[in-house]
Amino acid sequence: MHGWQRARLTERTKQTATGRTLKFEVRQWPGHLPGQHVDVRLTAGDGYQAVRSYSLAAPADADSIELGIQAAFGGEVSPYLADDLPVGAEVEVKGPLGGWFVWAPQEPGPLLLIAGGSGIVPLMAMLRARLTSTSDEPCTLLYSVRGPDEVWYAAELDSAAHHARVRRLYTRRAPDDSERPAGRITERDVPGPPPSAECRCYVCGPTGFVEHVSNLLLTTGYAPGQIRTERFG
């Protein structure tokens, strides 16, 4: 882990009504693994500081990092980062952080990614890294969202579906052409039993979602050591 570094906002992309991806330039960024995160620190003119953690949405790319920001209603930091921080402005970042919820491209075996809402962010870093790796092992992404308008990386996921199995699971409102009616993720949605002992599962989303999916994986035959989770809220 490195100390605080200056990070300059270079690009902001709207993902959903309240979700944004932000690209920052960080000089001499040390690199990171898919699944890691950073702390972001803002300092006001009077010296007041606020620190929040955000997942890295892409594999390491020279001095550039990409963060996923979900603006929280009434939040102190996320709404400002999502919509008000000017392009070209600087914040401070510390990282990369986290060593448990990570996936390295050289790891063997099938990969199962299960995301709830904005929990797609660190899993997107894993998916992107997997698709550019030399692995020919199966890769599956199950993405649970309330409705079509809450899907992050929609166009990129459509493209990724040519190389990996990508399924969108709508919980409240499914589009007319959806093969699955709207509803909570169930045991039927989870591919199982695991294709091999080397299969790794990564689950990220709200606490209730992560606990529910983890239980589904165990019921389907996955061993606890095959499952890694990250939760928020």
HELIX and SHEET records of a PDB file:
HELIX    1   1 SER A   78  PRO A   79  1                                   2    
HELIX    2   2 TYR A   80  ASP A   84  3                                   5    
HELIX    3   3 GLY A  117  GLY A  119  5                                   3    
HELIX    4   4 ILE A  120  LEU A  131  1                                  12    
HELIX    5   5 PRO A  148  GLU A  150  5                                   3    
HELIX    6   6 ALA A  154  ALA A  160  1                                   7    
HELIX    7   7 GLU A  187  ASP A  189  5                                   3    
HELIX    8   8 THR A  207  THR A  220  1                                  14    
HELIX    9   9 PRO A  224  GLN A  226  5                                   3    
SHEET    1   A 6 GLN A  49  SER A  55  0                                        
SHEET    2   A 6 HIS A  37  THR A  43 -1                                        
SHEET    3   A 6 GLU A  90  LEU A  97 -1                                        
SHEET    4   A 6 GLN A   5  LYS A  14 -1                                        
SHEET    5   A 6 GLY A  19  GLU A  25 -1                                        
SHEET    6   A 6 SER A  64  GLN A  70 -1                                        
SHEET    1   B 5 ARG A 165  TYR A 170  0                                        
SHEET    2   B 5 CYS A 139  VAL A 145  1                                        
SHEET    3   B 5 LEU A 111  GLY A 116  1                                        
SHEET    4   B 5 ARG A 200  PRO A 206  1                                        
SHEET    5   B 5 ILE A 227  PHE A 232  1                                        
END                                                                             
